[in-house]
Amino acid sequence: MTRHLATVTRSRSHPRGYTLIEVLVLVVIMGIAGAMVIPALGDTHILRVQAALRTIVADITFAQADAAAFQERRAVVFDVNTNSYRVIQVPGNTLDIAANTIHDPTRPFGLMGADFTQDEARYGDARLISANFGNGSNALIFDALGGPVSTPDGNTPGPGGIIGLGGSGATWTISVEAFTGRVTVAQDAPAATP
């Protein structure tokens, strides 16, 4: 019995190390994994454009929920020319961006909305391609129940609309449904090259 204990004790006192082959295999596996991951981390431009996309969807959803919560009209007004949009209160029959933009101290400019040209560090090369909510309107207006309407002071249901966003070689379409205001996003197929 003592001889068996001596053998067990001896094998525990000399721990086994890694062989050169095991170390080389580990280095090769880590090299292959690094070669696959590092190029994907280098292209963050598309991620910034997707952040712009998520910001638009979140702000539309906020405007709809805020309208229902406060029983007041809200609008999201897009300006394709300046590559920006604002979320505003609609107290009367006009859309006054300067006077009625909702303030948000967590935003870079303190206003609810985004300016993709001014905030390029956050949104990369994101650009608004189009914004149409019926009859050429660039404003998505929600009534006190959170449903899209055609005019700031009317009760006629709005037709919904489409916002186009592009950047880093990709484009997306944000669709807002009539009556419900449901927001969906679809990535557009890339253009075929001849």
Backbone hydrogen bonds, N-H to C=O, Kabsch-Sander energy under -0.5 kcal/mol:
donor,donor_aa,acceptor,acceptor_aa,energy
5,L,1,M,-1.6
6,A,2,T,-1.9
7,T,3,R,-1.6
8,V,4,H,-2.0
9,T,5,L,-2.5
10,R,6,A,-2.1
11,S,7,T,-2.0
12,R,8,V,-1.5
13,S,9,T,-1.5
14,H,10,R,-0.7
23,V,19,T,-1.9
24,L,20,L,-2.3
25,V,21,I,-2.4
26,L,22,E,-2.0
27,V,23,V,-2.3
28,V,24,L,-2.3
29,I,25,V,-2.3
30,M,26,L,-2.4
31,G,27,V,-2.1
32,I,28,V,-2.2
33,A,29,I,-2.4
34,G,30,M,-2.4
35,A,31,G,-2.1
36,M,32,I,-1.3
37,V,33,A,-1.9
38,I,34,G,-2.4
41,L,37,V,-1.5
42,G,38,I,-1.3
43,D,39,P,-0.8
44,T,42,G,-1.1
48,R,44,T,-1.8
49,V,45,H,-1.9
50,Q,46,I,-2.1
51,A,47,L,-1.6
52,A,48,R,-1.6
53,L,49,V,-2.0
54,R,50,Q,-2.6
55,T,51,A,-2.1
56,I,52,A,-2.2
57,V,53,L,-2.1
58,A,54,R,-2.5
59,D,55,T,-2.4
60,I,56,I,-2.3
61,T,57,V,-2.3
62,F,58,A,-2.3
63,A,59,D,-2.6
64,Q,60,I,-2.2
65,A,61,T,-2.4
66,D,62,F,-3.3
67,A,63,A,-2.0
68,A,64,Q,-1.8
69,A,65,A,-2.6
70,F,66,D,-2.4
71,Q,67,A,-0.9
72,E,67,A,-1.2
74,R,142,F,-1.6
75,A,88,I,-2.2
76,V,140,L,-2.4
77,V,75,A,-0.5
77,V,86,R,-2.7
78,F,76,V,-0.6
78,F,138,N,-2.6
79,D,84,S,-3.1
83,N,79,D,-0.7
84,S,79,D,-2.0
85,Y,114,A,-2.3
86,R,77,V,-2.0
87,V,112,M,-2.3
88,I,75,A,-3.0
88,I,86,R,-0.6
89,Q,100,N,-2.6
90,V,73,R,-1.9
96,D,94,T,-0.8
97,I,95,L,-0.8
100,N,96,D,-2.2
101,T,97,I,-1.0
102,I,87,V,-2.5
104,D,110,G,-1.8
107,R,104,D,-1.8
110,G,107,R,-1.1
112,M,102,I,-3.2
113,G,111,L,-0.5
114,A,85,Y,-1.6
116,F,83,N,-1.9
117,T,83,N,-0.6
119,D,115,D,-2.2
120,E,117,T,-0.7
122,R,119,D,-0.8
123,Y,119,D,-2.1
124,G,120,E,-1.9
126,A,123,Y,-1.6
127,R,166,G,-2.4
129,I,127,R,-0.5
129,I,164,G,-2.9
130,S,164,G,-1.2
132,N,162,I,-2.4
133,F,137,S,-2.6
137,S,134,G,-1.9
140,L,76,V,-2.7
141,I,139,A,-0.7
141,I,149,V,-0.6
142,F,74,R,-3.5
143,D,147,G,-2.8
146,G,143,D,-2.0
149,V,141,I,-2.4
150,S,156,T,-2.5
158,G,148,P,-2.5
161,G,176,V,-2.3
162,I,132,N,-2.2
163,I,174,I,-2.5
164,G,130,S,-2.5
165,L,172,W,-2.3
166,G,127,R,-2.5
167,G,170,A,-2.2
170,A,167,G,-1.7
172,W,165,L,-3.1
173,T,186,A,-2.8
174,I,163,I,-3.1
175,S,173,T,-0.6
175,S,184,T,-2.8
176,V,161,G,-2.9
177,E,175,S,-0.5
177,E,182,R,-2.5
179,F,158,G,-0.6
180,T,178,A,-2.7
181,G,177,E,-1.3
184,T,175,S,-2.4
186,A,173,T,-2.0
188,D,171,T,-2.5
